[in-house]
Amino acid sequence: MDGAASSASAGEAPYRHLVLDTNVFVTGIATLLRNLATRYWTIPEVLAEVRDEHARAALATLPFKLD
């Protein structure tokens, strides 16, 4: 994997990119991914699968920008 955690310098995100699936938003673990990557990616189909009110609220307040 490019940018593995063991090779990250102090203060740098261990990964350059993380691709997020529906599970990340439904389980609420998305906020735990803060500072793990420089950029976070998903696709519109994943966002459409997030229907639960609590998961939608969490999605709206992510501590990072989705590309």
N, C-alpha and C positions, 0 to 999 in steps of 0.2 A: 504494500500500500504506500502510496506517495504521501509523505508528511507524517509518518507514523509517530505516535506519542513519544516513543523513546528518543527520537531525534529532534524534538522540538526544543528550541531555546527558551530560556526563562522569559515569561511574558508573552510568548508567541502562542497562537492557537496551534494545537498539535496536528490539525488537519486543515488542508486548504478548502476542501469541499465536503459537505455531507448531504446525501440525498435522503429525504425523509418520506416515509410511507404513512399510511393511515393510522397504523398502530401507535405511532409516536404521539399523534394528536388525541386519539381516543383514550389512551391510558394516562395522558397528562404528563408524560415524561419529557415533553419538548423543552420545558424550562430547565431541565437538568443538562441539556446539551449546550447551554450558554457557554461561550468561550472555548468550545471544542473545535470550532472551525472559523475560517474567514468568511465563507459563504455557505448558505443553506439553500437547498433546492427541493422542489417538489413539482408535481404536475397538476393541472386543473382537475383531473379525474380524482386524484387523492383528496383535494379540497372538497369536491362534491360529495365524497363519501362521508365526510364529517358532518353528521346530522344532529347528534346529541347536543342539547342546549349547553351543557357544561363544557363539552369539548369545543363547541363553537366559540364560547366566551374565552376559553384558554387560547384558542387560535388567534383571536382578535387582540390578545395582549402578549404575544410572544416577545421575548427580550432580544429578538434579532429579526432581521428582514429576510423574507423568503424571496428567492429569485425563481 
